[in-house]
Amino acid sequence: MKSAELKSNLHLLIDSIRDNKTLNTLYTVISGSLTESQKVRLSEAEKRAVDQSLKSISEGKTYSTKDVISEMKKKHPKLYN
């Protein structure tokens, strides 16, 4: 699997996680494996966007991976040939 596809799949999986404990564990694992120069530094606007996303997740305002992939296939069929 190519890097872009792996990243896309990881994003979809992470977006489908509803358990905050799992998200925190995943964050710890991923951030612990990065060198200092690889770590992402977010702007205040980006931090607010992340916080809003986490709030939406905790409120159950999410889509399943299956639903997202189904919609992607409808909108971008050439990507799924």
Phi, psi and omega in degrees: 000135180285159182304315182299319179291319177300314180298317179298315179296321177297317178301314180298317179295315180297318179298335182273351181285128181254346184270118182297326180296317178296317179298316179297319179296315179299317178301316180298316180297311183293313183292330179288339182270355182267145172283166182301322181286343179271344184292141182275134175250117185267146173285169179298321178296320178293320177298319178296320179296319177296314179301318179295320178297316178296323177297315178300318178298313182295336178270003178077015180272069183226171176238147178288157177301320180301315179296318181295314180296319178301315178295319179298319180296323179292317184279331185225062185300333181293335179286344186242033177270000000 
